Amino acid sequence: MAKPVVYGADYSVYVRIVRLALEEKALDYELVPVDVFATGGIPACYFEHHPFGRIPAFEHDGFRLFETSAIARYVDEVFDGPSLQPTEARGRARMNQIIGMLDAYAYRSMVWDVAVERLEKDAPDETLIANGISQASKALQTLSSLKAPGSWLLGDRLTLADLHAAPIIGYFVKAAEGQKLLAEFAEIQAWWDRVAKLPRFANRLT
């Protein structure tokens, strides 16, 4: 089989999710840099890979995909290595629920409203950060309620839910407000401490 190709930027949460999935499968892959924030705009040729100009996009053996969850599931189902999805329907449903919740309610608030606003703006919008923390608190409370007993979000086995959550939380805790809030959720804090020590995770979350 041809080497998988990921199009995107290393700083992207969603590119990191795909790369984590590939690395959990111990796959050799190519990262083709695409900076959607480049001064000259998104390269015109990239729209052949993603019609909306978002990252990542993916290609394998002539098969093209975009949308992170679709890519991650493809990687899990096509390549050898540890399975990253539960075998039973309810476990898969819970995994998909967590991923959907993170996309809809956690990503924007944790990454953009808190981390980016606090760390990258010369004059951060404190109202935006406060609202982001409020939304992040609800997301963490929900994630804590959905977490199964065990080392990982769905129990004793690492899944795509963990790979999805890790880069989002990784950005969030770069801000002092994120660290403080995460500490209020003991189970998620313990999960994060475990994630951050794993070399494959650590290399993709910095």
Secondary structure, 3 states (H helix, E strand, C coil): CCCCEEEECCCCHHHHHHHHHHHHCCCCCEEEECCCCCCCCCCHHHHHCCCCCCCCEEEECCEEEECHHHHHHHHHHHCCCCCCCCCCHHHHHHHHHHHHHHHHHHHHHHHHHHHHHHHHCCCCCHHHHHHHHHHHHHHHHHHHHHCCCCCECCECCCCHHHHHHHHHHHHHCCCHHHHHHHCCCHHHHHHHHHHHHCHHHHHHCC
